[in-house]
Amino acid sequence: MLSLAAPVPAQKKPEKIKLTAQSKDGAVLIRVPVQPFPYALQFSKDGNSGFMSRVYMMAIEEGAHGYRYIARTLSPGRYRLDSIWQQGHWSACLEKGTFEIVVSPGKIAFLGTLRTERVLGAIQQQAIKSGEAMMSGTNFAVSRDLAELPIIDGRDESDVVAAREFAAAKMNGSDQLVELARVNDAQFSTSGVGKAIKICG
């Protein structure tokens, strides 16, 4: 752990999400590892001018080692994971390799298990190596040269069944809305991006 825990962006709890097959919005459901510090996933939506039309954060609160489900209601469309943040301060920009998923109305797109451990470990190693392992004011440390990329697994039928059981118990009985998300590999560039748009950092 790099430093004392700092707040990360608030996230709607899965228990608060209420969808039906007639809903105009959909949702994403992800199984993630829990760490002894908070971290967050930064997604962007593909809009009229490409990705970054909107930016969404999904927070993972600190806790005992294990796994938990996180979820968020989203309007239909394509969403790309742009970066992973630790403690709201250190960020791994995933421009060299990430993924995008599709969210459909009245559906819960189950990604599977997003294995973030290696990316978080690489963030910590870079912060320590550069002597920036302590938070300081509003200065953010952004890593763009990570060799580690997030891994997605846990997409077997048994994993989908477990996700549906979770949705039935915790997401307003919406287990029939859960479907395995369509996942595509993605890359992006931060060059030439206007100052008003911050893809990473």
C-alpha positions, 0 to 999 in steps of 0.5 A, a space after each residue: 500500500 502506498 499511503 493512507 487511503 484517500 476518497 475515491 469517486 462515489 459509486 451507486 451500489 448494486 442494491 440501488 439499481 432497479 431495471 426492468 426489460 422495459 428500461 431505457 437504460 442498461 447496466 454493467 456488472 463486474 466482479 473485481 478483487 478487493 484491496 486494502 485501499 480504494 481504487 476505481 475504474 474510469 470508463 468513457 462513452 462513445 458519443 458523437 465525437 468518439 469516446 470521452 463524450 462522458 466519463 464514468 467512475 466505478 469505485 471499489 471500496 477498500 476491504 479484506 482480500 476477496 472479490 465483490 460485484 460492482 455495478 452502474 446504470 448506463 445509457 445504451 452504447 459502447 464504453 471503454 476502460 481508459 484508466 485505473 486509479 488507486 486512492 484517487 491519486 495514482 492512475 494507469 493510463 491504458 491507451 496501449 491496450 484495454 477493452 470496450 463493452 456494449 450496454 443495451 437497454 433493459 439489460 445488465 452486461 456482465 463483464 466477468 472478473 476484471 483482474 486488476 492486481 497486476 496493473 495496481 502492482 505496476 502502479 505501486 512499483 512505478 510510484 516507489 521507483 520515481 519517489 512519488 509514493 506519497 500523496 501531495 496536494 492535487 498533483 496526480 501521478 499518471 503512468 502511461 508506460 505500464 507493460 501490465 494490462 487488465 485481464 478479464 476472466 470468469 466468463 464461463 457459464 458458471 460465472 454467469 450463473 453466479 452473477 445472475 444469482 447475485 442480481 436476483 438477490 441484490 439487484 431487484 430480482 433482475 437476474 433474467 436481465 443479466 447477459 454476458 457482455 460483448 467485449 472487444 480489444 481497444 487502444 487509443 491515443 492521448 495525442 492531440 486531445 483538447 485541454 478540456 478533455 482529460 483521458 488519463 490523468 
